[in-house]
């Protein structure tokens, strides 16, 4: 019992030693406009705008039992005075956001070379290798053959 009173006194002393004034200023931002609509088909629309320049609007509709297709936008004014806007969509293709301040994506598709060009280059390389083998054999150096698993090598 004495131990419980001691802990209570210690907690009370720590609470009394805490600063009485908060070190931050509370900002209360007023909502200027708000709209929320939920429909019977499980689609929705909501939007709001606050006095500090934040505005949000979003709408969504079900794609199937487990997922929604959503689109919307939000904008805010940064401390430097610039207003940033992001337009987004989310669905089967994932989340995709666009905004002037966002980096542009790196292209994922590149042109493929023509097949004919590749065949010509491979043919030239094979000819050069054959010429190199003939020169090596003429110089008295051993000629090696590529071995494939299960292949019986030929001895000359």
CNS distance restraints for C-alpha pairs under 8 A (distance, minus, plus):
assign (resid   1 and name CA) (resid   5 and name CA) 6.50 0.50 0.50
assign (resid   2 and name CA) (resid   6 and name CA) 6.25 0.50 0.50
assign (resid   3 and name CA) (resid   7 and name CA) 6.37 0.50 0.50
assign (resid   4 and name CA) (resid   8 and name CA) 6.26 0.50 0.50
assign (resid   5 and name CA) (resid   9 and name CA) 6.17 0.50 0.50
assign (resid   6 and name CA) (resid  10 and name CA) 6.23 0.50 0.50
assign (resid   7 and name CA) (resid  11 and name CA) 6.18 0.50 0.50
assign (resid   8 and name CA) (resid  12 and name CA) 6.10 0.50 0.50
assign (resid   9 and name CA) (resid  13 and name CA) 6.09 0.50 0.50
assign (resid  10 and name CA) (resid  14 and name CA) 6.27 0.50 0.50
assign (resid  11 and name CA) (resid  15 and name CA) 6.20 0.50 0.50
assign (resid  12 and name CA) (resid  16 and name CA) 6.15 0.50 0.50
assign (resid  13 and name CA) (resid  17 and name CA) 6.21 0.50 0.50
assign (resid  14 and name CA) (resid  18 and name CA) 6.48 0.50 0.50
assign (resid  29 and name CA) (resid  50 and name CA) 6.76 0.50 0.50
assign (resid  29 and name CA) (resid  51 and name CA) 6.31 0.50 0.50
assign (resid  29 and name CA) (resid  52 and name CA) 6.72 0.50 0.50
assign (resid  30 and name CA) (resid  50 and name CA) 5.80 0.50 0.50
assign (resid  30 and name CA) (resid  51 and name CA) 5.63 0.50 0.50
assign (resid  31 and name CA) (resid  48 and name CA) 7.18 0.50 0.50
assign (resid  31 and name CA) (resid  49 and name CA) 6.02 0.50 0.50
assign (resid  31 and name CA) (resid  50 and name CA) 4.29 0.50 0.50
assign (resid  31 and name CA) (resid  51 and name CA) 6.27 0.50 0.50
assign (resid  32 and name CA) (resid  48 and name CA) 7.50 0.50 0.50
assign (resid  32 and name CA) (resid  49 and name CA) 5.60 0.50 0.50
assign (resid  32 and name CA) (resid  50 and name CA) 5.14 0.50 0.50
assign (resid  32 and name CA) (resid  51 and name CA) 6.13 0.50 0.50
assign (resid  33 and name CA) (resid  47 and name CA) 7.94 0.50 0.50
assign (resid  33 and name CA) (resid  48 and name CA) 5.29 0.50 0.50
assign (resid  33 and name CA) (resid  49 and name CA) 5.21 0.50 0.50
assign (resid  33 and name CA) (resid  50 and name CA) 7.00 0.50 0.50
assign (resid  34 and name CA) (resid  46 and name CA) 7.55 0.50 0.50
assign (resid  34 and name CA) (resid  47 and name CA) 5.67 0.50 0.50
assign (resid  34 and name CA) (resid  48 and name CA) 4.14 0.50 0.50
assign (resid  34 and name CA) (resid  49 and name CA) 6.58 0.50 0.50
assign (resid  35 and name CA) (resid  45 and name CA) 7.79 0.50 0.50
assign (resid  35 and name CA) (resid  46 and name CA) 5.37 0.50 0.50
assign (resid  35 and name CA) (resid  47 and name CA) 5.27 0.50 0.50
assign (resid  35 and name CA) (resid  48 and name CA) 6.33 0.50 0.50
assign (resid  36 and name CA) (resid  44 and name CA) 7.60 0.50 0.50
assign (resid  36 and name CA) (resid  45 and name CA) 6.00 0.50 0.50
assign (resid  36 and name CA) (resid  46 and name CA) 4.32 0.50 0.50
assign (resid  36 and name CA) (resid  47 and name CA) 6.63 0.50 0.50
assign (resid  37 and name CA) (resid  44 and name CA) 5.49 0.50 0.50
assign (resid  37 and name CA) (resid  45 and name CA) 5.20 0.50 0.50
assign (resid  37 and name CA) (resid  46 and name CA) 6.13 0.50 0.50
assign (resid  38 and name CA) (resid  42 and name CA) 6.62 0.50 0.50
assign (resid  38 and name CA) (resid  43 and name CA) 6.19 0.50 0.50
assign (resid  38 and name CA) (resid  44 and name CA) 4.53 0.50 0.50
assign (resid  38 and name CA) (resid  45 and name CA) 6.75 0.50 0.50
assign (resid  39 and name CA) (resid  43 and name CA) 5.38 0.50 0.50
assign (resid  39 and name CA) (resid  44 and name CA) 5.94 0.50 0.50
assign (resid  42 and name CA) (resid  61 and name CA) 6.55 0.50 0.50
assign (resid  42 and name CA) (resid  62 and name CA) 6.62 0.50 0.50
assign (resid  43 and name CA) (resid  59 and name CA) 7.43 0.50 0.50
assign (resid  43 and name CA) (resid  60 and name CA) 5.48 0.50 0.50
assign (resid  43 and name CA) (resid  61 and name CA) 4.17 0.50 0.50
assign (resid  43 and name CA) (resid  62 and name CA) 6.41 0.50 0.50
assign (resid  44 and name CA) (resid  59 and name CA) 5.48 0.50 0.50
assign (resid  44 and name CA) (resid  60 and name CA) 5.39 0.50 0.50
assign (resid  44 and name CA) (resid  61 and name CA) 6.58 0.50 0.50
assign (resid  45 and name CA) (resid  57 and name CA) 7.50 0.50 0.50
assign (resid  45 and name CA) (resid  58 and name CA) 5.73 0.50 0.50
assign (resid  45 and name CA) (resid  59 and name CA) 4.22 0.50 0.50
assign (resid  45 and name CA) (resid  60 and name CA) 6.61 0.50 0.50
assign (resid  46 and name CA) (resid  57 and name CA) 5.74 0.50 0.50
assign (resid  46 and name CA) (resid  58 and name CA) 5.52 0.50 0.50
assign (resid  46 and name CA) (resid  59 and name CA) 6.45 0.50 0.50
assign (resid  47 and name CA) (resid  55 and name CA) 7.44 0.50 0.50
assign (resid  47 and name CA) (resid  56 and name CA) 5.28 0.50 0.50
assign (resid  47 and name CA) (resid  57 and name CA) 4.03 0.50 0.50
assign (resid  47 and name CA) (resid  58 and name CA) 6.31 0.50 0.50
assign (resid  48 and name CA) (resid  55 and name CA) 5.72 0.50 0.50
assign (resid  48 and name CA) (resid  56 and name CA) 5.46 0.50 0.50
assign (resid  48 and name CA) (resid  57 and name CA) 6.61 0.50 0.50
assign (resid  49 and name CA) (resid  53 and name CA) 7.09 0.50 0.50
assign (resid  49 and name CA) (resid  54 and name CA) 5.76 0.50 0.50
assign (resid  49 and name CA) (resid  55 and name CA) 4.27 0.50 0.50
assign (resid  49 and name CA) (resid  56 and name CA) 6.52 0.50 0.50
assign (resid  50 and name CA) (resid  54 and name CA) 5.40 0.50 0.50
assign (resid  50 and name CA) (resid  55 and name CA) 6.44 0.50 0.50
assign (resid  52 and name CA) (resid  77 and name CA) 7.69 0.50 0.50
assign (resid  53 and name CA) (resid  75 and name CA) 7.66 0.50 0.50
assign (resid  53 and name CA) (resid  76 and name CA) 5.57 0.50 0.50
assign (resid  53 and name CA) (resid  77 and name CA) 5.84 0.50 0.50
assign (resid  54 and name CA) (resid  74 and name CA) 7.33 0.50 0.50
assign (resid  54 and name CA) (resid  75 and name CA) 5.69 0.50 0.50
assign (resid  54 and name CA) (resid  76 and name CA) 4.43 0.50 0.50
assign (resid  54 and name CA) (resid  77 and name CA) 6.91 0.50 0.50
assign (resid  55 and name CA) (resid  74 and name CA) 5.55 0.50 0.50
assign (resid  55 and name CA) (resid  75 and name CA) 5.42 0.50 0.50
assign (resid  55 and name CA) (resid  76 and name CA) 6.64 0.50 0.50
assign (resid  56 and name CA) (resid  72 and name CA) 7.61 0.50 0.50
assign (resid  56 and name CA) (resid  73 and name CA) 5.93 0.50 0.50
assign (resid  56 and name CA) (resid  74 and name CA) 4.31 0.50 0.50
assign (resid  56 and name CA) (resid  75 and name CA) 6.66 0.50 0.50
assign (resid  57 and name CA) (resid  72 and name CA) 5.44 0.50 0.50
assign (resid  57 and name CA) (resid  73 and name CA) 5.59 0.50 0.50
assign (resid  57 and name CA) (resid  74 and name CA) 6.44 0.50 0.50
assign (resid  58 and name CA) (resid  70 and name CA) 7.15 0.50 0.50
assign (resid  58 and name CA) (resid  71 and name CA) 5.77 0.50 0.50
assign (resid  58 and name CA) (resid  72 and name CA) 4.04 0.50 0.50
assign (resid  58 and name CA) (resid  73 and name CA) 6.48 0.50 0.50
assign (resid  59 and name CA) (resid  70 and name CA) 5.80 0.50 0.50
assign (resid  59 and name CA) (resid  71 and name CA) 5.64 0.50 0.50
assign (resid  59 and name CA) (resid  72 and name CA) 6.19 0.50 0.50
assign (resid  60 and name CA) (resid  68 and name CA) 6.31 0.50 0.50
assign (resid  60 and name CA) (resid  69 and name CA) 5.51 0.50 0.50
assign (resid  60 and name CA) (resid  70 and name CA) 4.20 0.50 0.50
assign (resid  60 and name CA) (resid  71 and name CA) 6.40 0.50 0.50
assign (resid  61 and name CA) (resid  68 and name CA) 5.49 0.50 0.50
assign (resid  61 and name CA) (resid  69 and name CA) 5.47 0.50 0.50
assign (resid  61 and name CA) (resid  70 and name CA) 6.64 0.50 0.50
assign (resid  62 and name CA) (resid  66 and name CA) 7.98 0.50 0.50
assign (resid  62 and name CA) (resid  67 and name CA) 6.02 0.50 0.50
assign (resid  62 and name CA) (resid  68 and name CA) 4.22 0.50 0.50
assign (resid  62 and name CA) (resid  69 and name CA) 6.10 0.50 0.50
assign (resid  63 and name CA) (resid  67 and name CA) 5.66 0.50 0.50
assign (resid  63 and name CA) (resid  68 and name CA) 5.10 0.50 0.50
assign (resid  63 and name CA) (resid  69 and name CA) 6.01 0.50 0.50
assign (resid  64 and name CA) (resid  68 and name CA) 7.18 0.50 0.50
assign (resid  67 and name CA) (resid  91 and name CA) 7.54 0.50 0.50
assign (resid  68 and name CA) (resid  90 and name CA) 7.95 0.50 0.50
assign (resid  68 and name CA) (resid  91 and name CA) 6.29 0.50 0.50
assign (resid  69 and name CA) (resid  89 and name CA) 7.54 0.50 0.50
assign (resid  69 and name CA) (resid  90 and name CA) 5.82 0.50 0.50
assign (resid  69 and name CA) (resid  91 and name CA) 4.49 0.50 0.50
assign (resid  69 and name CA) (resid  92 and name CA) 7.52 0.50 0.50
assign (resid  70 and name CA) (resid  89 and name CA) 5.53 0.50 0.50
assign (resid  70 and name CA) (resid  90 and name CA) 5.09 0.50 0.50
assign (resid  70 and name CA) (resid  91 and name CA) 6.36 0.50 0.50
assign (resid  71 and name CA) (resid  87 and name CA) 7.79 0.50 0.50
assign (resid  71 and name CA) (resid  88 and name CA) 5.67 0.50 0.50
assign (resid  71 and name CA) (resid  89 and name CA) 4.13 0.50 0.50
assign (resid  71 and name CA) (resid  90 and name CA) 6.32 0.50 0.50
assign (resid  72 and name CA) (resid  87 and name CA) 5.94 0.50 0.50
assign (resid  72 and name CA) (resid  88 and name CA) 5.51 0.50 0.50
assign (resid  72 and name CA) (resid  89 and name CA) 6.44 0.50 0.50
assign (resid  73 and name CA) (resid  85 and name CA) 7.11 0.50 0.50
assign (resid  73 and name CA) (resid  86 and name CA) 5.47 0.50 0.50
assign (resid  73 and name CA) (resid  87 and name CA) 4.25 0.50 0.50
assign (resid  73 and name CA) (resid  88 and name CA) 5.91 0.50 0.50
assign (resid  74 and name CA) (resid  85 and name CA) 5.77 0.50 0.50
assign (resid  74 and name CA) (resid  86 and name CA) 5.50 0.50 0.50
assign (resid  74 and name CA) (resid  87 and name CA) 6.75 0.50 0.50
assign (resid  75 and name CA) (resid  83 and name CA) 6.74 0.50 0.50
assign (resid  75 and name CA) (resid  84 and name CA) 5.38 0.50 0.50
assign (resid  75 and name CA) (resid  85 and name CA) 4.16 0.50 0.50
assign (resid  75 and name CA) (resid  86 and name CA) 6.27 0.50 0.50
assign (resid  76 and name CA) (resid  83 and name CA) 5.53 0.50 0.50
assign (resid  76 and name CA) (resid  84 and name CA) 5.55 0.50 0.50
assign (resid  76 and name CA) (resid  85 and name CA) 6.76 0.50 0.50
assign (resid  77 and name CA) (resid  81 and name CA) 5.86 0.50 0.50
assign (resid  77 and name CA) (resid  82 and name CA) 5.56 0.50 0.50
assign (resid  77 and name CA) (resid  83 and name CA) 4.17 0.50 0.50
assign (resid  77 and name CA) (resid  84 and name CA) 6.23 0.50 0.50
assign (resid  78 and name CA) (resid  82 and name CA) 5.49 0.50 0.50
assign (resid  78 and name CA) (resid  83 and name CA) 6.19 0.50 0.50
assign (resid  78 and name CA) (resid  84 and name CA) 7.27 0.50 0.50
assign (resid  84 and name CA) (resid  99 and name CA) 7.66 0.50 0.50
assign (resid  84 and name CA) (resid 100 and name CA) 7.89 0.50 0.50
assign (resid  84 and name CA) (resid 101 and name CA) 7.25 0.50 0.50
assign (resid  85 and name CA) (resid  99 and name CA) 6.00 0.50 0.50
assign (resid  85 and name CA) (resid 100 and name CA) 7.65 0.50 0.50
assign (resid  86 and name CA) (resid  97 and name CA) 6.49 0.50 0.50
assign (resid  86 and name CA) (resid  98 and name CA) 5.67 0.50 0.50
assign (resid  86 and name CA) (resid  99 and name CA) 4.78 0.50 0.50
assign (resid  87 and name CA) (resid  97 and name CA) 5.77 0.50 0.50
assign (resid  87 and name CA) (resid  98 and name CA) 5.30 0.50 0.50
assign (resid  87 and name CA) (resid  99 and name CA) 6.43 0.50 0.50
assign (resid  88 and name CA) (resid  95 and name CA) 7.18 0.50 0.50
assign (resid  88 and name CA) (resid  96 and name CA) 5.52 0.50 0.50
assign (resid  88 and name CA) (resid  97 and name CA) 4.24 0.50 0.50
assign (resid  88 and name CA) (resid  98 and name CA) 6.17 0.50 0.50
assign (resid  89 and name CA) (resid  94 and name CA) 7.98 0.50 0.50
assign (resid  89 and name CA) (resid  95 and name CA) 5.89 0.50 0.50
assign (resid  89 and name CA) (resid  96 and name CA) 5.42 0.50 0.50
assign (resid  89 and name CA) (resid  97 and name CA) 6.63 0.50 0.50
assign (resid  90 and name CA) (resid  94 and name CA) 5.23 0.50 0.50
assign (resid  90 and name CA) (resid  95 and name CA) 4.26 0.50 0.50
assign (resid  90 and name CA) (resid  96 and name CA) 6.20 0.50 0.50
assign (resid  91 and name CA) (resid  95 and name CA) 6.79 0.50 0.50
assign (resid  98 and name CA) (resid 102 and name CA) 6.61 0.50 0.50
assign (resid 113 and name CA) (resid 117 and name CA) 7.31 0.50 0.50
assign (resid 113 and name CA) (resid 118 and name CA) 7.62 0.50 0.50
assign (resid 114 and name CA) (resid 118 and name CA) 6.85 0.50 0.50
assign (resid 115 and name CA) (resid 119 and name CA) 6.34 0.50 0.50
assign (resid 116 and name CA) (resid 120 and name CA) 6.28 0.50 0.50
assign (resid 117 and name CA) (resid 121 and name CA) 6.34 0.50 0.50
assign (resid 118 and name CA) (resid 122 and name CA) 6.16 0.50 0.50
assign (resid 119 and name CA) (resid 123 and name CA) 6.10 0.50 0.50
assign (resid 120 and name CA) (resid 124 and name CA) 6.29 0.50 0.50
assign (resid 121 and name CA) (resid 125 and name CA) 6.25 0.50 0.50
assign (resid 122 and name CA) (resid 126 and name CA) 6.21 0.50 0.50
assign (resid 123 and name CA) (resid 127 and name CA) 6.28 0.50 0.50
assign (resid 124 and name CA) (resid 128 and name CA) 6.28 0.50 0.50
assign (resid 125 and name CA) (resid 129 and name CA) 6.22 0.50 0.50
assign (resid 126 and name CA) (resid 130 and name CA) 6.19 0.50 0.50
assign (resid 127 and name CA) (resid 131 and name CA) 6.23 0.50 0.50
assign (resid 128 and name CA) (resid 132 and name CA) 6.18 0.50 0.50
assign (resid 129 and name CA) (resid 133 and name CA) 6.25 0.50 0.50
assign (resid 130 and name CA) (resid 134 and name CA) 6.29 0.50 0.50
assign (resid 131 and name CA) (resid 135 and name CA) 6.29 0.50 0.50
assign (resid 132 and name CA) (resid 136 and name CA) 6.19 0.50 0.50
assign (resid 133 and name CA) (resid 137 and name CA) 6.17 0.50 0.50
assign (resid 133 and name CA) (resid 143 and name CA) 6.65 0.50 0.50
assign (resid 134 and name CA) (resid 138 and name CA) 6.21 0.50 0.50
assign (resid 135 and name CA) (resid 139 and name CA) 6.25 0.50 0.50
assign (resid 136 and name CA) (resid 140 and name CA) 6.55 0.50 0.50
assign (resid 136 and name CA) (resid 141 and name CA) 5.34 0.50 0.50
assign (resid 136 and name CA) (resid 142 and name CA) 7.21 0.50 0.50
assign (resid 136 and name CA) (resid 143 and name CA) 6.97 0.50 0.50
assign (resid 137 and name CA) (resid 141 and name CA) 5.53 0.50 0.50
assign (resid 137 and name CA) (resid 142 and name CA) 6.42 0.50 0.50
assign (resid 137 and name CA) (resid 143 and name CA) 6.19 0.50 0.50
assign (resid 147 and name CA) (resid 151 and name CA) 6.71 0.50 0.50
assign (resid 147 and name CA) (resid 153 and name CA) 7.20 0.50 0.50
